[in-house]
Amino acid sequence: MNTTLNSTSSQARGLRRRPVRRSDPYVRDLNAEWDRLNAGLELRPSVEATLDVLRRSGPPPLRTVDNLDDVLAVVSCHPDSALLFLLTFSQSGDYIAARAVIQAMLPKLVRITDSVRRGRGFEHVLAESVAAMRELIYTYPVDRRPHSVAGNLALDTLKAVRVLLGTDVPHDVVERLADAWAPGVVWTPAQFTPSRVSVSDELASVLRCAQDSQLITSADAALLWRVACSGQTSAAIADSLNLTPVALRKRCSRLKARLRANATELAA
């Protein structure tokens, strides 16, 4: 097998097992089912047929796969090309391709569940999240949205689950956040917590959504949080970064434009 693929097989296993809730029955069941599929203990003819199509017709990174864990390795290294092919194949009726997308997205599904459940049972909300993503897999517009596929799937799933659970984020929260400066200081994870300000739940939800959809990085999220919530003046922030106010405003404008362009999705 390709040496690059061999080097990423362990990464695929890490991707599959990243959710820490190993004791949660639904996560455990999903991982156990994947193990059986990967080992050829369940739906073996279907798995072999899917792998054969990937090797014959998939994009180059998928043509060297030997098993389903190898597919996850390719998704982790080449997410857009691999996911687009898996989605297209899923939409032609292939269950194994769709199941591979779910497994690859399981860490994001766990994060989505944690961000929206608000006291609801984890198992119930995760099941709703998985069901929402399954539906999106079969309707994703592969021709119209060929980039940031994992982020798009996560964002669309988050939107669907929020609507289902009634946990929509008010649109004005996105606007208030977009009006904040983005100065450029990375906070530690301990500082980046929802308990720091009164509007923290809404702001944190928007930031998580934007980060999960790959609109901003974790560093960008921390920056926005500091400016919106730290109480520091923009002059003090600029001084702490050895930046001019003009440089800060330019950086702010870029992030504001990115958030505003996606305000409807972030607020949905």
C-alpha positions in Angstrom: 0.0 0.0 0.0 1.1 3.6 -0.5 3.6 4.7 2.2 1.8 8.0 2.6 -1.4 6.2 3.3 0.3 3.9 5.7 1.6 6.8 7.6 -1.8 8.3 8.0 -3.7 5.1 9.0 -3.0 5.8 12.6 -4.3 9.3 12.1 -7.6 7.8 10.7 -7.9 5.6 13.8 -7.4 8.7 15.9 -10.0 10.6 13.9 -12.5 7.8 14.4 -11.9 7.5 18.1 -11.4 11.2 18.9 -14.8 11.6 20.7 -14.0 11.1 24.4 -17.5 9.8 25.2 -16.5 6.2 24.8 -18.9 5.3 27.5 -21.9 6.8 25.7 -23.8 3.9 24.1 -24.5 5.6 20.8 -20.9 6.6 20.2 -19.8 3.2 21.3 -22.3 1.5 18.9 -21.2 3.7 16.0 -17.5 2.9 16.6 -18.3 -0.8 17.1 -20.3 -1.0 13.9 -17.4 0.8 12.0 -15.0 -1.8 13.4 -17.1 -4.6 12.1 -17.5 -3.0 8.7 -13.7 -2.4 8.5 -12.9 -5.9 9.5 -15.3 -7.4 7.0 -17.5 -8.9 9.7 -20.6 -7.0 8.5 -21.9 -6.2 5.0 -18.7 -7.5 3.5 -19.9 -7.7 -0.1 -21.1 -4.1 0.1 -17.9 -2.9 1.7 -15.8 -4.6 -0.9 -17.9 -3.2 -3.7 -17.6 0.3 -2.4 -13.8 0.0 -1.9 -13.5 -1.3 -5.5 -15.4 1.7 -6.8 -13.1 4.1 -4.8 -10.0 2.4 -6.2 -11.3 2.4 -9.8 -13.1 5.8 -10.0 -12.2 7.9 -7.0 -9.8 10.8 -6.9 -6.1 9.8 -6.7 -5.8 9.7 -2.9 -8.7 7.2 -2.7 -7.3 4.8 -5.3 -4.9 3.2 -2.9 -7.3 2.4 -0.1 -7.2 -1.2 1.3 -10.0 -0.8 3.9 -12.4 1.6 5.4 -9.9 3.0 7.9 -7.8 3.9 5.0 -10.7 5.9 3.6 -10.8 7.9 6.9 -7.1 8.5 6.5 -7.6 10.0 3.0 -10.5 12.1 4.3 -8.3 13.6 7.0 -5.6 14.5 4.5 -7.7 15.4 1.5 -11.1 16.3 2.9 -12.6 18.2 -0.1 -11.8 15.7 -2.8 -12.5 12.7 -0.7 -15.7 13.9 0.8 -17.0 15.2 -2.5 -16.6 11.8 -4.1 -18.1 10.0 -1.1 -21.1 12.4 -1.1 -21.6 11.9 -4.8 -21.4 8.1 -4.4 -23.7 8.3 -1.5 -26.3 10.2 -3.5 -26.2 7.3 -6.1 -27.4 5.0 -3.3 -24.2 3.6 -1.7 -24.8 3.1 2.0 -21.1 2.4 2.8 -20.0 5.7 1.3 -22.5 7.5 3.4 -21.5 5.6 6.5 -17.9 6.6 5.9 -18.9 10.3 5.8 -20.7 9.9 9.2 -17.7 8.2 10.7 -15.3 10.8 9.4 -17.6 13.6 10.8 -18.2 11.9 14.2 -15.9 14.2 16.1 -17.7 17.2 14.7 -21.1 15.6 15.5 -20.0 15.2 19.1 -19.0 18.8 19.3 -22.3 19.9 17.7 -24.2 17.8 20.2 -22.3 19.4 23.1 -22.9 22.9 21.8 -26.7 22.7 21.4 -28.0 20.1 23.9 -28.4 22.6 26.9 -29.4 20.0 29.4 -31.0 17.5 27.0 -29.7 14.0 27.0 -26.5 13.6 25.0 -27.6 10.3 23.4 -30.9 11.8 22.1 -29.3 15.0 20.7 -26.4 13.0 19.1 -28.9 10.7 17.4 -30.8 13.8 16.1 -27.4 15.2 14.8 -26.5 12.0 13.1 -29.9 11.8 11.5 -29.7 15.4 10.3 -26.3 14.8 8.7 -27.5 11.6 7.0 -30.2 13.6 5.3 -27.8 16.3 4.3 -25.4 13.7 2.9 -28.0 12.8 0.3 -28.9 16.4 -0.6 -25.5 18.2 -0.4 -25.0 20.3 -3.6 -21.6 18.8 -4.6 -21.4 21.0 -7.8 -22.3 24.2 -6.1 -20.3 23.8 -2.8 -17.1 22.0 -3.6 -14.9 23.7 -1.0 -14.8 23.5 2.8 -17.0 20.4 2.5 -16.5 19.2 6.1 -17.2 22.7 7.4 -20.3 23.1 5.3 -21.7 19.7 6.4 -21.0 20.6 10.0 -22.6 24.0 9.7 -25.7 22.7 7.9 -26.1 20.0 10.5 -25.8 22.5 13.3 -28.4 24.7 11.7 -30.8 21.8 11.3 -30.4 20.6 14.8 -30.8 24.1 16.3 -34.0 24.5 14.4 -35.2 21.1 15.6 -34.3 21.8 19.2 -35.4 25.4 19.2 -31.9 26.7 20.1 -31.4 29.3 17.4 -29.0 32.1 18.0 -30.4 35.6 17.6 -29.2 37.4 14.4 -28.3 40.5 16.4 -25.7 38.6 18.4 -23.9 37.9 15.1 -24.1 41.6 14.2 -22.8 42.7 17.6 -19.9 40.2 17.3 -19.1 41.4 13.8 -18.9 44.9 15.0 -16.1 44.0 17.4 -12.5 44.5 16.6 -10.2 41.5 16.0 -6.9 42.6 17.5 -4.7 39.5 17.4 -4.1 38.1 20.9 -4.4 34.3 21.4 -6.0 33.5 24.8 -5.4 30.2 26.5 -8.3 27.7 26.5 -8.9 28.3 30.2 -9.6 31.9 29.4 -11.8 31.1 26.5 -14.8 30.1 28.5 -18.5 31.0 28.4 -18.7 32.2 32.0 -16.8 35.5 31.4 -19.6 37.8 30.3 -23.4 38.0 30.5 -23.9 37.4 26.7 -21.4 34.6 26.8 -23.8 31.8 25.8 -24.8 33.5 22.6 -21.3 34.8 21.7 -19.7 31.4 22.5 -22.3 29.7 20.3 -21.6 32.0 17.4 -17.8 31.6 17.8 -18.1 27.8 18.0 -20.4 27.7 14.9 -18.0 29.9 13.0 -15.0 27.8 14.0 -16.8 24.5 13.3 -17.7 25.8 9.9 -14.1 26.8 9.3 -15.1 30.4 8.7 -12.5 31.4 11.4 -9.7 29.6 13.2 -9.5 28.9 16.9 -7.1 31.8 17.2 -9.6 34.1 15.4 -12.3 33.0 17.8 -10.1 33.8 20.8 -9.3 37.2 19.3 -12.9 38.1 18.8 -13.7 36.9 22.3 -11.0 39.2 23.8 -12.2 42.3 22.0 -15.9 41.7 22.6 -15.7 40.6 26.2 -12.4 41.6 27.9 -13.4 45.2 28.6 -10.1 46.5 27.4 -10.0 49.6 25.2 -8.9 49.2 21.6 -6.0 51.4 22.2 -4.8 49.2 25.0 -5.2 46.1 22.9 -3.3 47.7 20.0 -0.5 48.7 22.3 -0.3 45.2 23.8 0.2 43.8 20.3 2.6 46.4 19.1 0.2 47.2 16.3 -1.2 50.5 15.1 -4.9 51.2 15.3 -4.9 51.2 11.5 -3.5 47.7 11.4 -6.1 46.6 13.9 -8.9 48.1 11.9 -7.8 46.3 8.8 -7.7 43.0 10.6 -11.0 43.7 12.1 -12.5 44.6 8.8 -11.5 41.2 7.3 -13.1 39.3 10.1 -16.2 41.5 10.2 -16.7 40.9 6.5 -16.3 37.2 6.9 -18.9 37.0 9.8 -21.4 39.4 8.1 -21.2 37.4 4.9 -22.3 34.3 6.8 -24.5 36.0 9.4 -27.7 34.2 8.4 -26.0 30.8 8.6 -24.4 31.6 11.9 -27.7 32.8 13.4 -29.7 30.0 12.1 
